[in-house]
């Protein structure tokens, strides 16, 4: 244990009988021609890079500590290329089409001036397709969607954020597809407007803290106990310190939160309108209602005079105008409807984590290879993946093995 183990193999060296008179040796099983190490060593290095996301220097440390092998950075980079040459991307795309649930999330992630487009299946939890582009424009988006269609993907519901790139492009590729706007992004925008309203109230109260009669010089102080009532500046600070309570869901409020929220409304009664609007706004997207009830709730909010008299609430109401709102409640018509693009957002974060381990990976070619390797590795570990019984003519070496 803990010692270097060397296996010595004897092979025959032969001379060609043709005019070239070249020498060649018989191959060793599991060792590529001209390689210093076996394919299993390359496999360990590839797993360290892709599955474990180790930086190149950390891979060197692992190989030295675990196997007493001193590998160079160039050899590690060669293992990266070797691993990519031994995967079958066509197999992954075919599996994605066969496993597709009908619901797709699409989003983009920016990386050093380039844009990566991702399409994922949130119900079956895998990435369908990706593309690395120089520009984030309509032409690149249309090309990406057509590539997905060419794979054989027939989408029924597509979830995106509010980017204008998806406005008409989705229906041009899939005529009957339903476009679901991400509820998370809508809630985020509305909450920002409501907090702006709270900020305006806080600033107005803070300015009132400087008003009042100034004390005359030399005037004797009266003997009285200090009042427990907060000053206007303290009230403004209290509102700002607990601003998150205005947009927090009712079920998430603790008893202490409810006391603080009640105190905020006592300080500024106009906060009650903001809080009431948020509560009604969240009810629009409850999962146990249907589209008809959601539309009725929206109509009631639009007719509410208290909401119409508040300029910040009026701006928030514009976020749920009729056409956009119909896209927000698509999930209510499906039993397993997806209402956010959080799944593809997690995919984006996974890419950023992968990039952190190798900052020099900036070429489109190497970025594409790295993503293909990671997606192939995830496919091998997916619960819905079943290895084919018969491999293609060129048998693919399973480089990205799952650790036992």
Residue pairs with C-beta under 8 A, 6 or more apart in sequence:
3 68
4 68
9 28
11 25
11 26
11 27
11 28
12 25
12 26
13 23
13 24
13 25
14 23
14 24
14 25
14 26
15 21
15 22
15 23
16 22
16 23
16 24
27 33
30 38
30 39
30 40
31 37
31 38
31 39
32 39
32 42
32 82
35 42
36 75
37 69
37 71
37 75
39 397
41 63
41 67
41 69
41 71
42 79
42 82
42 83
42 399
43 83
43 399
43 401
44 63
44 67
45 59
45 63
45 71
45 75
45 76
45 79
46 79
46 80
46 82
46 83
46 373
46 399
46 400
47 399
47 400
47 401
47 403
48 54
48 58
48 59
48 62
48 63
49 56
49 59
49 76
49 79
49 80
49 83
49 357
50 83
50 370
50 373
50 374
50 377
50 400
51 377
51 400
51 403
53 353
53 354
53 357
54 62
54 357
55 357
55 358
56 73
56 76
56 77
56 358
59 71
59 76
60 70
60 71
60 73
60 76
63 69
63 70
63 71
64 70
80 369
80 370
80 373
81 369
82 399
83 373
83 399
83 400
84 369
84 372
84 373
86 396
86 397
86 399
87 372
87 373
87 376
87 396
87 399
87 400
88 376
88 392
88 396
89 372
89 376
91 388
91 396
92 372
92 375
92 376
92 379
93 129
93 151
95 379
95 385
96 121
96 126
96 127
96 128
96 129
96 151
96 153
97 151
97 152
97 153
99 121
99 124
99 126
99 384
100 121
100 124
100 128
100 153
100 154
101 121
101 123
101 124
102 123
102 154
102 155
102 156
102 157
103 121
103 122
103 123
103 155
103 156
103 157
103 158
103 159
103 334
103 336
103 337
103 338
104 119
104 120
104 121
104 122
104 128
104 148
104 153
104 155
104 157
104 158
104 159
105 119
105 120
105 121
105 122
105 158
105 159
105 160
105 338
105 341
105 343
105 344
106 117
106 118
106 119
106 120
106 158
106 159
106 160
106 166
106 341
106 344
107 117
107 118
107 160
107 161
107 341
107 344
107 345
107 347
107 348
108 115
108 116
108 117
108 118
108 136
108 163
109 115
109 116
109 118
109 348
109 351
109 352
110 116
110 136
111 351
111 352
111 355
111 367
112 362
113 134
114 132
114 133
114 134
114 364
114 367
115 132
115 133
115 134
115 135
115 136
115 140
116 130
116 131
116 132
116 133
116 348
116 351
116 367
116 371
117 130
117 131
117 133
117 140
117 141
117 144
118 127
118 129
118 130
118 344
118 347
118 348
118 351
119 127
119 128
119 129
119 130
119 144
119 148
119 344
120 126
120 127
120 128
120 343
120 344
120 347
121 127
121 128
121 343
122 159
122 338
122 342
122 343
122 344
123 336
123 338
124 384
125 343
125 382
126 378
126 379
126 382
126 384
127 347
127 375
127 378
128 148
128 151
128 153
129 144
129 147
129 148
129 151
129 153
130 371
130 375
131 140
131 143
131 144
131 147
132 364
132 367
132 368
132 371
133 140
133 144
134 364
136 165
137 165
138 165
138 169
141 165
141 166
141 169
142 169
142 172
142 173
145 169
145 170
145 173
146 173
148 155
148 173
149 173
149 174
154 174
155 174
155 177
156 176
156 177
156 178
157 177
157 178
157 179
157 180
157 330
157 331
157 334
157 337
157 338
158 166
158 170
158 174
158 177
158 178
158 179
158 180
159 180
159 181
159 182
159 338
159 339
159 340
159 341
159 344
160 166
160 170
160 179
160 180
160 181
160 182
160 341
161 181
161 182
161 185
161 341
162 181
162 182
162 185
162 186
162 189
162 324
166 179
170 177
170 179
171 177
171 179
178 330
178 333
179 327
179 330
180 327
180 328
180 330
180 331
180 337
180 338
180 339
181 324
181 327
181 328
182 339
182 340
182 341
182 342
183 285
183 328
183 331
183 339
183 340
184 340
184 341
184 342
185 341
186 319
186 320
186 324
186 328
187 281
187 282
187 285
189 319
190 278
190 281
190 316
190 319
190 320
191 247
191 278
193 312
193 315
193 316
193 319
194 246
194 247
194 274
194 277
194 278
194 312
194 313
194 316
195 243
195 246
195 247
196 312
197 274
197 310
197 311
197 312
197 313
198 239
198 243
198 246
198 271
198 274
199 240
199 243
200 312
201 239
201 268
201 270
201 271
202 236
202 239
202 240
202 243
203 236
205 232
205 235
205 236
205 239
205 267
205 268
206 232
206 233
206 236
208 232
209 231
209 232
209 233
209 236
211 232
230 238
230 267
235 267
235 268
238 263
238 264
238 267
239 264
239 267
239 268
239 271
242 260
242 261
242 264
245 253
245 257
245 260
245 261
245 264
246 261
246 264
246 271
246 274
246 275
246 278
247 278
248 257
249 282
250 279
250 282
253 261
261 275
264 271
265 271
265 272
265 275
270 310
273 306
273 307
273 310
273 313
274 310
274 312
274 313
276 306
277 301
277 307
277 310
277 313
277 316
280 297
280 300
280 301
281 301
281 316
281 320
283 297
284 294
284 297
284 298
284 301
284 320
284 325
284 328
284 329
285 294
285 328
285 329
285 339
287 331
287 332
289 332
290 332
290 333
291 329
291 332
291 333
294 329
294 332
295 325
295 329
298 320
298 325
301 307
301 317
301 320
302 317
307 313
307 314
307 317
308 314
320 328
330 337
331 337
331 338
331 339
350 374
351 371
354 370
354 371
354 374
355 361
358 370
361 367
361 370
373 400
376 400
377 400
379 385
380 398
380 400
380 401
380 402
381 402
